[in-house]
Amino acid sequence: MQITSIIAIYALFWVMSAFLMLPVGIRTPDETGEQILSGQAESAPSNFRPGRLILRATLLSILLFGLFYLNYQQGWITVRDIDIAARLHPQG
C-alpha cells in the first residue's frame, strides 16, 4: 500500500471517528444548571471541548486504522468473505 493511500484512508477513519465521538460527554445547559443566553438553542452544548474531541477521535482512528491495516496485510476478511451475491448464486 502506498503512503498516499495510507494517509487518505487514515483521514477517512479520523473523520468517521470524530463524528462518532462528537456526542460523547456533551451536556446541555439544562443538565449542567447553567442559564441559557438570549438566542441560544436549548440543545446547544455548554461544555464542548474540541481538544478532547480531537484526542478521542485520534485514539479511536489509530485503533480502527490499525485493525484495517492488519487485515489488509494478513487477509483475515476478504471481499470473497463478504460477497453475499456469490453465496446466493454459486456458479459452479
C-alpha positions in Angstrom: 0.0 0.0 0.0 1.4 3.4 -0.9 1.9 6.2 1.6 -0.7 8.4 -0.1 -3.3 5.6 0.2 -2.4 5.2 3.9 -2.8 8.9 4.6 -6.1 9.1 2.7 -7.6 6.1 4.4 -6.4 7.2 7.8 -8.0 10.6 7.2 -11.3 8.9 6.5 -11.0 6.9 9.7 -10.3 10.0 11.6 -13.3 11.9 10.3 -15.6 9.0 11.0 -14.1 8.7 14.5 -14.6 12.4 15.1 -18.3 12.2 14.2 -18.7 9.1 16.4 -17.1 10.8 19.4 -18.8 14.2 18.9 -21.8 13.5 21.3 -19.7 11.7 23.9 -19.7 13.7 27.2 -21.7 16.6 25.9 -24.1 18.2 28.4 -26.8 20.9 27.7 -27.3 23.9 29.9 -30.4 22.2 31.4 -28.2 19.3 32.6 -25.4 21.5 33.9 -27.7 24.1 35.5 -26.3 27.0 33.5 -28.5 29.8 32.3 -29.5 29.9 28.6 -28.4 33.0 26.9 -30.7 35.0 24.6 -30.8 33.4 21.2 -29.1 30.2 22.4 -30.7 26.9 21.5 -31.8 24.8 24.4 -29.9 21.8 22.9 -26.6 23.8 22.5 -23.8 22.1 24.4 -22.4 24.0 27.4 -19.2 22.0 27.9 -17.9 21.4 24.3 -14.1 20.8 24.4 -12.6 20.4 21.0 -9.3 19.3 22.3 -10.8 16.3 24.0 -12.8 15.5 20.8 -9.6 15.6 18.8 -7.7 13.4 21.3 -10.5 10.8 21.4 -11.0 10.8 17.7 -7.3 10.3 17.1 -7.0 7.4 19.6 -10.1 5.7 18.1 -8.9 6.2 14.5 -5.5 4.8 15.3 -7.1 1.7 16.7 -9.5 1.3 13.8 -6.9 2.0 11.2 -4.5 -0.4 12.8 -7.1 -3.1 12.6 -7.8 -2.2 9.0 -4.1 -2.3 8.1 -3.5 -5.6 9.8 -6.5 -7.1 8.0 -5.0 -5.7 4.7 -1.7 -7.3 5.4 -2.9 -10.6 6.9 -6.1 -11.1 4.8 -8.4 -12.1 7.6 -11.5 -10.8 5.9 -11.5 -10.6 2.1 -14.0 -9.5 -0.5 -14.8 -13.1 -1.1 -15.8 -13.5 2.5 -18.4 -10.7 2.4 -19.7 -11.3 -1.2 -23.3 -12.2 -0.5 -24.4 -12.4 -4.1 -21.8 -15.1 -4.9 -23.1 -17.2 -2.0 -26.7 -16.9 -3.1 -26.0 -17.8 -6.8 -22.9 -20.1 -6.9 -21.5 -20.6 -10.4 -20.1 -24.0 -10.3 
